Amino acid sequence: MIMERGKIGFVTGLTAEARWLRNAGFMVGIGGGTPLGAERAAEKLVREGAQGLISFGLAGGIQPGLVPGSILVPPAVTEAHSIYPADYRLSQFLGGALGKPIYAGKRVAASVHDKELIYNRHGPCGIDLESGAVARVARRHGIPFAVLRAVADPADFVLPPAALVGLKEDGAVNLPAILRSLLRHPRQLPALLELAGHAKAARAALLARLKKLPERTF
């Protein structure tokens, strides 16, 4: 099957990322960073005619040594009892699958201990909350899927509390919730600023990869 660029549906968490993808000519669904939101976004894209699905955005680093901005095009998505192999052609379109699978989390891996447990049990490169839902929807409808993510918080970084409340369901940044968290826990500010720098590097890497994607259909 020949897949047109405009028939590839990207599921992403943030409205800012969605703007990049629309400008690049792709179909886009915003999942808001949750499994349920990603499933709804992916189902909507399929109803609108998407011929393939891609989970796109930031990821937590699980594999030691991955720095902020490391691009992940994993060969598969793993869950506790399931493995979803990524489509070869879609992965090649994204730059080629490499390395370890990505883990489909149900919640954010905030501490170093959480990340170590996941790595020791499942051995993934990273974790995100949307790729599992995208993979399940793709399997349900018999269409290909792949993943394009960039590491924001590396394996040895502890996420500050404000990072866990910073996103609305529509993919917009929840600034009031972040400020309330800072008022309750002001000592997290240095970690939050460091995370902002990590996320900036990750988004720059994603945008650079988007600009390199081929214009041709495949």
C-alpha positions as CSV (number, residue, x, y, z in Angstrom):
1,M,0.0,0.0,0.0
2,I,1.3,3.5,-0.9
3,M,0.9,5.8,2.0
4,E,0.6,9.6,1.4
5,R,2.3,12.0,3.8
6,G,-1.1,13.7,4.4
7,K,-2.6,10.4,5.5
8,I,-0.1,9.7,8.3
9,G,-1.7,10.6,11.6
10,F,0.5,11.8,14.5
11,V,-0.7,11.5,18.1
12,T,1.0,14.1,20.3
13,G,0.5,15.5,23.8
14,L,1.1,19.3,23.3
15,T,-0.7,21.9,21.3
16,A,2.7,23.4,20.3
17,E,3.8,20.1,18.9
18,A,0.5,19.8,17.0
19,R,1.2,23.1,15.2
20,W,4.6,21.8,14.0
21,L,3.0,18.6,12.6
22,R,0.1,20.4,10.9
23,N,2.6,22.8,9.2
24,A,4.5,19.7,8.0
25,G,1.4,18.4,6.3
26,F,0.4,15.6,8.6
27,M,-2.9,14.7,10.3
28,V,-2.7,15.4,14.0
29,G,-4.5,14.3,17.1
30,I,-3.8,15.8,20.6
31,G,-3.9,13.2,23.4
32,G,-3.0,15.5,26.3
33,G,-0.3,13.2,27.6
34,T,-2.6,10.4,28.9
35,P,-3.3,6.9,27.6
36,L,-7.0,7.6,27.4
37,G,-6.5,10.9,25.6
38,A,-4.1,9.2,23.2
39,E,-6.6,6.4,22.4
40,R,-9.3,8.9,21.7
41,A,-7.1,11.0,19.5
42,A,-5.9,7.9,17.6
43,E,-9.4,6.6,17.0
44,K,-10.5,10.0,15.7
45,L,-7.6,10.0,13.3
46,V,-8.6,6.6,12.0
47,R,-12.2,7.7,11.5
48,E,-10.8,10.7,9.5
49,G,-8.9,8.4,7.2
50,A,-5.4,8.0,8.6
51,Q,-3.6,5.1,7.0
52,G,-0.9,4.9,9.6
53,L,-0.3,6.2,13.2
54,I,2.7,7.7,14.8
55,S,3.2,8.4,18.5
56,F,5.1,11.7,18.8
57,G,6.6,13.8,21.6
58,L,8.7,13.7,24.7
59,A,9.7,10.6,26.6
60,G,11.3,9.8,29.9
61,G,14.7,8.2,29.6
62,I,15.0,4.8,31.1
63,Q,18.2,3.4,29.5
64,P,21.2,4.8,31.3
65,G,23.3,7.2,29.2
66,L,20.6,8.7,27.1
67,V,20.9,12.5,27.3
68,P,18.1,15.1,26.8
69,G,17.4,15.4,23.1
70,S,18.2,11.8,22.3
71,I,15.9,10.7,19.5
72,L,14.0,7.5,19.9
73,V,12.6,5.5,17.0
74,P,12.0,2.2,18.9
75,P,11.4,-1.1,17.1
76,A,8.5,-1.9,19.3
77,V,6.3,-0.8,22.2
78,T,6.1,-3.0,25.2
79,E,3.6,-3.3,28.0
80,A,3.4,-5.6,31.0
81,H,2.1,-8.5,28.9
82,S,2.2,-7.3,25.3
83,I,4.6,-6.4,22.6
84,Y,3.6,-4.3,19.6
85,P,6.2,-4.3,16.8
86,A,6.5,-1.0,15.0
87,D,6.0,-0.9,11.2
88,Y,9.3,-1.1,9.3
89,R,8.4,1.3,6.5
90,L,7.0,3.9,8.9
91,S,10.1,3.6,11.1
92,Q,12.3,4.0,8.1
93,F,10.4,7.1,7.1
94,L,11.1,8.5,10.6
95,G,14.9,7.8,10.3
96,G,15.1,4.1,11.0
97,A,14.3,2.0,14.1
98,L,17.2,1.4,16.4
99,G,18.0,0.3,19.9
100,K,15.5,-0.9,22.5
101,P,11.7,-0.9,22.7
102,I,9.9,1.9,24.4
103,Y,7.7,1.1,27.5
104,A,4.0,2.1,27.6
105,G,3.6,3.5,31.1
106,K,0.3,3.9,33.0
107,R,1.8,6.7,35.0
108,V,4.9,9.0,34.9
109,A,8.2,7.4,36.1
110,A,9.2,10.3,38.3
111,S,12.0,9.0,40.5
112,V,15.3,7.3,39.6
113,H,14.1,4.3,41.5
114,D,11.0,4.0,39.4
115,K,13.1,4.2,36.2
116,E,15.6,1.6,37.5
117,L,12.7,-0.8,38.2
118,I,11.3,-0.4,34.7
119,Y,14.7,-0.9,33.1
120,N,15.5,-4.0,35.2
121,R,12.1,-5.6,34.5
122,H,11.6,-4.6,30.8
123,G,14.8,-3.2,29.5
124,P,13.3,-0.3,27.4
125,C,15.1,2.8,26.1
126,G,12.4,5.1,27.5
127,I,8.8,5.5,28.7
128,D,5.8,7.5,27.7
129,L,2.1,7.4,28.4
130,E,0.7,7.5,24.8
131,S,2.6,5.0,22.6
132,G,0.8,2.0,24.1
133,A,-2.6,3.4,23.3
134,V,-1.5,4.3,19.8
135,A,-0.2,0.8,19.2
136,R,-3.4,-0.8,20.4
137,V,-5.6,1.4,18.2
138,A,-3.4,0.6,15.2
139,R,-3.6,-3.2,15.9
140,R,-7.4,-2.9,16.4
141,H,-7.8,-1.4,12.9
142,G,-5.1,-3.3,11.2
143,I,-3.0,-0.3,10.2
144,P,0.8,0.4,10.7
145,F,2.2,2.5,13.5
146,A,5.6,3.8,14.7
147,V,7.0,6.0,17.4
148,L,9.1,9.2,17.2
149,R,10.1,10.5,20.6
150,A,12.9,12.5,22.2
151,V,14.2,12.1,25.8
152,A,13.4,15.0,28.1
153,D,14.3,13.7,31.5
154,P,17.2,11.2,31.6
155,A,17.3,8.1,33.7
156,D,19.2,9.8,36.6
157,F,16.9,12.8,36.8
158,V,14.1,13.1,39.4
159,L,11.0,14.9,38.1
160,P,9.9,17.8,40.3
161,P,6.2,17.8,41.5
162,A,5.2,20.6,39.2
163,A,6.1,18.5,36.2
164,L,3.4,16.1,37.0
165,V,0.6,18.6,36.9
166,G,1.8,20.8,34.1
167,L,-0.4,19.6,31.2
168,K,-4.2,20.1,30.5
169,E,-6.3,17.5,28.8
170,D,-6.3,19.6,25.6
171,G,-2.5,19.6,25.5
172,A,-2.1,23.2,26.8
173,V,0.4,24.0,29.6
174,N,-1.4,24.3,32.9
175,L,0.5,27.3,34.3
176,P,-1.8,27.9,37.3
177,A,-1.3,24.3,38.5
178,I,2.5,24.7,38.1
179,L,2.5,28.0,40.1
180,R,0.4,26.4,42.8
181,S,2.9,23.5,43.0
182,L,5.8,25.9,43.2
183,L,4.1,27.8,46.1
184,R,3.7,24.6,48.0
185,H,7.2,23.3,47.2
186,P,9.5,26.3,46.3
187,R,12.6,24.2,46.6
188,Q,11.8,22.4,43.4
189,L,12.4,25.5,41.3
190,P,16.1,24.6,40.3
191,A,15.0,21.1,39.2
192,L,12.0,22.6,37.3
193,L,14.3,25.1,35.5
194,E,16.7,22.3,34.7
195,L,13.8,20.2,33.3
196,A,12.7,23.1,31.1
197,G,16.2,23.1,29.6
198,H,16.0,19.4,29.0
199,A,12.6,19.7,27.4
200,K,13.8,22.5,25.2
201,A,16.6,20.3,23.9
202,A,14.2,17.4,23.3
203,R,11.8,19.6,21.3
204,A,14.6,21.1,19.3
205,A,15.7,17.5,18.4
206,L,12.1,16.6,17.4
207,L,11.7,19.7,15.2
208,A,15.0,19.0,13.5
209,R,14.0,15.4,12.8
210,L,10.6,16.6,11.4
211,K,12.4,18.9,9.0
212,K,14.5,16.0,7.7
213,L,11.5,13.7,6.9
214,P,11.2,12.9,3.2
215,E,8.5,14.7,1.2
216,R,7.8,11.6,-1.0
217,T,5.1,9.1,-0.4
218,F,6.1,5.5,0.3
